[in-house]
Amino acid sequence: MGLDESEEVKQLAELKVKLQEKLESLREEAKTLEFLISLVDSLLASKSFRRIEALQLAQAQPAQIEVEPASRVSEVSAQETILLEASDGALLAKMYVTDGGAQVIIEPGLNLYVSTPPFQSFLVSRVLDSMKSKDLELVREGKLNPDRVFDYELKIEGDAIKEIKIRNYGDKRRLRELRTSIRWTLEKMYEKLKV
């Protein structure tokens, strides 16, 4: 009878692990859906209220969300091109750096999705949104001009990430932080593809 109980305990423990994994998966999916809803809201707001937004931000550059094919890389006039590679040498993306801005083009053929962790939970929430919030706080304190606020734009086809466009990254330290965070995130996503 002891053996039966230990087997039952083992099965319950395995079930608990599976349930926890499923819960985490659902949480990630919920975050992705919230992100997509906020993206649609941003699109609606930029299309419907662009004039009002321009007045509210005074001299700030209004957010422009444009749909363009990722193949337009030839139009990027970069001062520096950084290859973002996985530890196994696979090319994940190319980062084209200009004065104050950067454009990260995901390597064609790589299927890296918005819903794949840690894209939304780490890169968007903890890095990109955090940088934008810090700059907006500096604007409120009068320490930063509104037209220098960090901003970003995601170009997505279906659920696949094609490009991350960054405006007003600020200084070289912040650019290094962005490069490191983006490369780490893409590598973690790429590793999930191989499993």
C-alpha positions as CSV (number, residue, x, y, z in Angstrom):
1,M,0.0,0.0,0.0
2,G,2.9,2.3,0.7
3,L,4.1,1.9,-2.9
4,D,0.7,2.8,-4.2
5,E,0.7,6.0,-2.1
6,S,4.2,7.0,-3.2
7,E,3.2,6.4,-6.9
8,E,0.1,8.6,-6.3
9,V,2.2,11.3,-4.7
10,K,4.6,11.2,-7.7
11,Q,1.7,11.5,-10.2
12,L,0.2,14.4,-8.2
13,A,3.6,16.2,-8.1
14,E,3.9,15.7,-11.9
15,L,0.4,17.0,-12.4
16,K,1.2,20.1,-10.3
17,V,4.2,20.8,-12.5
18,K,2.2,20.5,-15.7
19,L,-0.5,22.7,-14.3
20,Q,2.0,25.4,-13.2
21,E,3.6,25.3,-16.7
22,K,0.1,25.6,-18.3
23,L,-0.7,28.6,-16.0
24,E,2.6,30.3,-16.9
25,S,1.9,29.7,-20.6
26,L,-1.6,31.2,-20.2
27,R,-0.1,34.2,-18.3
28,E,2.3,34.8,-21.2
29,E,-0.5,34.5,-23.7
30,A,-2.6,37.0,-21.7
31,K,0.4,39.5,-21.7
32,T,0.7,39.0,-25.5
33,L,-3.0,39.7,-26.0
34,E,-2.8,42.8,-23.8
35,F,0.2,44.0,-25.8
36,L,-1.6,43.4,-29.1
37,I,-4.6,45.3,-27.8
38,S,-2.4,48.2,-26.7
39,L,-0.8,48.2,-30.2
40,V,-4.2,48.4,-31.9
41,D,-5.1,51.2,-29.5
42,S,-1.9,53.0,-30.4
43,L,-2.7,52.6,-34.1
44,L,-6.2,53.9,-33.6
45,A,-5.0,56.8,-31.5
46,S,-2.3,57.8,-34.0
47,K,-4.7,57.7,-36.9
48,S,-7.7,59.4,-35.2
49,F,-6.0,61.9,-32.9
50,R,-2.7,62.7,-34.5
51,R,-3.5,66.5,-34.5
52,I,-4.5,66.5,-30.9
53,E,-1.5,64.4,-29.9
54,A,0.8,66.9,-31.7
55,L,-0.7,69.8,-29.7
56,Q,-0.4,67.9,-26.4
57,L,3.2,67.1,-26.9
58,A,4.0,70.6,-28.2
59,Q,7.1,70.1,-30.2
60,A,7.3,66.4,-29.7
61,Q,7.4,64.2,-32.8
62,P,4.1,62.4,-33.1
63,A,4.3,58.6,-33.2
64,Q,4.2,57.3,-36.7
65,I,3.2,53.8,-37.2
66,E,3.8,52.8,-40.8
67,V,3.6,49.5,-42.5
68,E,6.6,48.8,-44.7
69,P,8.2,45.6,-45.8
70,A,11.2,44.5,-43.9
71,S,13.0,44.2,-47.2
72,R,13.5,48.0,-47.3
73,V,16.8,47.6,-45.4
74,S,18.7,49.2,-48.3
75,E,17.1,52.5,-47.3
76,V,18.7,52.5,-43.9
77,S,21.6,54.9,-43.8
78,A,23.4,53.6,-40.8
79,Q,26.5,55.0,-39.3
80,E,27.2,51.6,-37.7
81,T,25.9,48.1,-38.4
82,I,26.0,45.6,-35.5
83,L,25.4,41.9,-36.1
84,L,23.4,40.3,-33.3
85,E,24.4,36.7,-33.1
86,A,23.5,33.7,-31.0
87,S,26.2,32.0,-29.0
88,D,26.3,29.2,-31.7
89,G,27.1,31.9,-34.3
90,A,23.6,32.0,-35.9
91,L,22.8,35.5,-37.1
92,L,19.6,36.7,-35.3
93,A,19.4,40.3,-36.5
94,K,21.2,43.3,-37.8
95,M,21.2,46.5,-35.8
96,Y,21.6,49.7,-37.9
97,V,22.6,52.6,-35.7
98,T,22.1,56.2,-36.8
99,D,22.4,59.5,-34.8
100,G,20.0,58.9,-31.9
101,G,18.1,56.1,-33.5
102,A,18.5,52.4,-34.3
103,Q,16.7,49.9,-36.5
104,V,16.8,46.2,-35.7
105,I,16.0,44.0,-38.6
106,I,15.3,40.4,-37.7
107,E,17.1,37.9,-39.9
108,P,14.7,36.8,-42.7
109,G,13.6,33.2,-42.3
110,L,13.8,33.3,-38.5
111,N,10.4,32.9,-37.1
112,L,10.6,34.8,-33.8
113,Y,7.1,35.6,-32.5
114,V,5.7,38.3,-30.2
115,S,4.2,35.5,-28.1
116,T,7.5,33.8,-27.4
117,P,9.0,34.5,-24.0
118,P,10.8,36.6,-23.0
119,F,10.0,39.1,-25.7
120,Q,6.9,40.7,-24.1
121,S,7.7,40.1,-20.4
122,F,11.4,41.2,-20.6
123,L,12.3,43.2,-23.7
124,V,9.0,45.2,-24.1
125,S,7.9,45.6,-20.5
126,R,11.2,45.8,-18.6
127,V,13.5,47.4,-21.1
128,L,11.7,49.4,-23.8
129,D,8.6,50.6,-21.8
130,S,10.9,51.3,-18.8
131,M,13.2,53.5,-20.9
132,K,10.2,55.4,-22.3
133,S,8.7,55.9,-18.8
134,K,12.0,57.2,-17.4
135,D,12.2,59.8,-20.3
136,L,8.6,60.9,-19.8
137,E,9.3,61.4,-16.1
138,L,12.4,63.6,-17.0
139,V,10.1,65.6,-19.3
140,R,7.6,66.1,-16.4
141,E,10.5,67.3,-14.2
142,G,11.7,69.7,-17.0
143,K,15.0,67.9,-17.4
144,L,14.4,66.6,-21.0
145,N,13.0,68.2,-24.1
146,P,9.8,66.3,-25.2
147,D,11.2,65.8,-28.7
148,R,14.1,63.8,-27.1
149,V,11.9,61.1,-25.4
150,F,12.8,57.5,-26.1
151,D,10.3,55.7,-28.3
152,Y,10.1,52.5,-30.2
153,E,7.9,50.9,-32.9
154,L,7.5,47.2,-33.5
155,K,6.8,45.9,-37.0
156,I,5.0,42.6,-36.9
157,E,3.6,40.4,-39.7
158,G,1.0,38.0,-38.3
159,D,2.7,37.2,-34.9
160,A,6.2,37.3,-36.3
161,I,8.5,40.2,-35.3
162,K,10.2,41.7,-38.4
163,E,11.7,44.9,-37.0
164,I,12.2,47.1,-34.0
165,K,12.6,50.7,-34.7
166,I,14.1,52.9,-31.9
167,R,14.1,56.7,-31.7
168,N,16.0,58.8,-29.3
169,Y,18.0,56.1,-27.6
170,G,20.1,58.8,-25.9
171,D,23.7,58.1,-25.0
172,K,26.1,55.3,-25.9
173,R,25.5,53.6,-22.5
174,R,21.8,53.2,-23.2
175,L,22.6,52.0,-26.8
176,R,24.8,49.3,-25.3
177,E,22.0,48.3,-22.9
178,L,19.6,48.1,-25.8
179,R,21.9,46.1,-27.9
180,T,22.7,43.6,-25.1
181,S,19.0,43.3,-24.1
182,I,17.8,42.8,-27.6
183,R,20.5,40.2,-28.5
184,W,19.8,38.3,-25.2
185,T,16.1,38.3,-25.8
186,L,16.4,37.1,-29.4
187,E,18.8,34.4,-28.4
188,K,16.4,33.1,-25.8
189,M,13.6,33.1,-28.3
190,Y,15.8,31.4,-30.9
191,E,16.8,28.7,-28.4
192,K,13.1,27.9,-27.9
193,L,12.8,27.3,-31.7
194,K,15.5,24.6,-31.5
195,V,13.7,22.6,-28.8
